[in-house]
Amino acid sequence: VRAGMSLKSVVFSVLQSAVGDFIVGFSADQLKLALWSGEIELKELEVNSEAVRKLGLPIAVRGGRVESLGVSIPWNRLGSVPVRIRVEGVVALLGA
């Protein structure tokens, strides 16, 4: 972690490298963080259909939105309890 970086900016940087290609206009403003309790939430996400196309899925995703993407990390039981990912409010425009 570089000096002067906030915890939120560090988490944002990690998420950007993990899912940033799949989200249009991803910004730290969309990030709700309660890291010590293990809760991370992203709000109002737009799917990058071009990045999804590169996955080679048998159906085309022409566009989409995700209302909320949440991650629950059980820090005190990591390894014995799963990390949970919650996706809510998915809207997808599909084509052939």
Sine and cosine of phi, psi and omega as CSV:
sin_phi,cos_phi,sin_psi,cos_psi,sin_omega,cos_omega
0.00,0.00,0.80,-0.60,0.01,-1.00
-0.97,0.25,0.53,-0.85,0.04,-1.00
-0.86,0.51,0.65,-0.76,0.05,-1.00
1.00,0.02,-0.13,0.99,0.01,-1.00
-1.00,0.07,0.74,-0.68,0.06,-1.00
-0.98,0.21,0.32,-0.95,0.04,-1.00
-0.86,0.51,-0.65,0.76,0.01,-1.00
-0.88,0.47,-0.65,0.76,-0.01,-1.00
-0.94,0.35,-0.53,0.85,0.06,-1.00
-0.92,0.38,-0.74,0.68,0.02,-1.00
-0.89,0.46,-0.67,0.74,0.04,-1.00
-0.86,0.52,-0.69,0.73,0.00,-1.00
-0.88,0.48,-0.68,0.73,0.02,-1.00
-0.91,0.42,-0.72,0.69,0.02,-1.00
-0.90,0.44,-0.63,0.78,0.03,-1.00
-0.85,0.52,-0.67,0.74,0.00,-1.00
-0.95,0.31,-0.46,0.89,-0.03,-1.00
-1.00,0.09,-0.70,0.71,-0.11,-0.99
-0.82,-0.57,-0.02,1.00,-0.08,-1.00
-0.83,0.55,-0.56,0.83,0.01,-1.00
-0.91,0.41,-0.43,0.90,-0.09,-1.00
-1.00,-0.09,-0.04,1.00,-0.05,-1.00
-0.83,-0.56,0.79,-0.61,0.03,-1.00
-0.99,0.13,0.76,-0.65,0.10,-1.00
0.91,0.42,0.52,0.85,-0.01,-1.00
-0.89,0.46,0.81,-0.59,0.00,-1.00
-0.68,-0.73,0.32,-0.95,0.00,-1.00
-0.90,0.44,-0.38,0.93,0.03,-1.00
-0.90,0.43,-0.40,0.92,0.00,-1.00
-0.99,0.11,-0.08,1.00,-0.13,-0.99
-0.99,-0.15,0.84,-0.54,0.12,-0.99
-0.95,-0.32,0.80,-0.60,-0.18,-0.98
-0.78,-0.63,0.82,-0.57,0.18,-0.98
-0.73,-0.68,0.91,0.41,-0.20,-0.98
-0.86,0.51,-0.66,0.76,-0.06,-1.00
-0.92,0.40,-0.47,0.88,0.09,-1.00
-1.00,0.06,-0.09,1.00,0.06,-1.00
1.00,0.06,0.29,0.96,-0.06,-1.00
-0.94,-0.35,0.81,-0.59,0.08,-1.00
-0.77,-0.63,0.70,-0.71,0.01,-1.00
-0.64,-0.77,0.69,-0.73,0.09,-1.00
-0.92,-0.40,0.65,-0.76,-0.05,-1.00
-0.86,-0.51,0.51,-0.86,0.16,-0.99
0.79,0.61,0.92,0.39,-0.04,-1.00
-0.98,-0.22,0.64,-0.77,0.08,-1.00
-0.95,-0.30,0.78,-0.63,-0.04,-1.00
-0.97,0.26,0.71,-0.71,0.09,-1.00
-1.00,0.08,0.99,-0.17,-0.09,-1.00
-0.89,0.45,-0.51,0.86,0.01,-1.00
-0.92,0.39,-0.65,0.76,0.04,-1.00
-0.92,0.40,-0.62,0.78,0.03,-1.00
-0.91,0.41,-0.63,0.78,0.02,-1.00
-0.84,0.54,-0.62,0.79,-0.03,-1.00
-0.92,0.39,-0.21,0.98,0.06,-1.00
-0.96,0.27,-0.27,0.96,0.03,-1.00
0.96,0.27,0.51,0.86,0.03,-1.00
-0.93,0.37,0.43,-0.90,-0.03,-1.00
-0.96,0.27,-0.02,1.00,0.04,-1.00
-0.70,-0.72,0.53,-0.85,-0.04,-1.00
-1.00,0.01,0.72,-0.70,0.13,-0.99
-0.99,-0.15,0.94,-0.35,-0.06,-1.00
-1.00,0.10,-0.35,0.94,0.01,-1.00
0.05,-1.00,0.20,-0.98,0.03,-1.00
0.06,-1.00,0.27,-0.96,0.03,-1.00
-0.67,-0.75,0.47,-0.88,0.10,-0.99
-0.79,-0.62,0.85,-0.53,-0.01,-1.00
-0.92,0.40,-0.69,0.72,-0.07,-1.00
-0.46,-0.89,0.70,-0.72,0.09,-1.00
-0.81,-0.59,0.90,-0.43,-0.05,-1.00
-0.89,-0.46,0.53,-0.85,0.05,-1.00
-0.78,-0.62,0.78,-0.62,0.08,-1.00
-0.91,-0.41,0.87,-0.50,-0.05,-1.00
-0.92,-0.39,0.92,-0.40,-0.01,-1.00
-0.99,0.14,0.98,0.21,-0.13,-0.99
-0.78,0.62,-0.66,0.75,-0.07,-1.00
-0.97,0.22,-0.17,0.99,0.02,-1.00
-0.72,-0.70,0.43,0.90,0.00,-1.00
-0.85,0.52,0.78,-0.63,-0.05,-1.00
0.97,-0.26,-0.47,0.88,0.03,-1.00
-0.92,-0.38,-0.33,0.94,0.05,-1.00
-0.85,-0.53,0.71,-0.71,-0.06,-1.00
-0.94,0.33,0.48,-0.88,0.20,-0.98
-0.96,0.27,0.72,-0.69,-0.04,-1.00
-0.95,-0.32,0.70,-0.71,0.06,-1.00
-0.89,-0.46,0.79,-0.61,-0.03,-1.00
-0.88,-0.47,0.78,-0.63,0.03,-1.00
-0.85,-0.52,0.80,-0.60,-0.03,-1.00
-0.77,-0.64,0.52,-0.85,0.12,-0.99
0.92,0.39,0.76,0.65,0.00,-1.00
-1.00,0.07,0.79,-0.61,0.10,-0.99
-0.81,-0.59,0.82,-0.58,-0.02,-1.00
-0.75,-0.66,0.67,-0.74,0.12,-0.99
-0.98,-0.20,0.93,-0.37,-0.10,-1.00
-0.95,-0.30,0.44,-0.90,0.05,-1.00
-0.51,-0.86,0.02,-1.00,-0.01,-1.00
-1.00,0.06,0.00,0.00,0.00,0.00
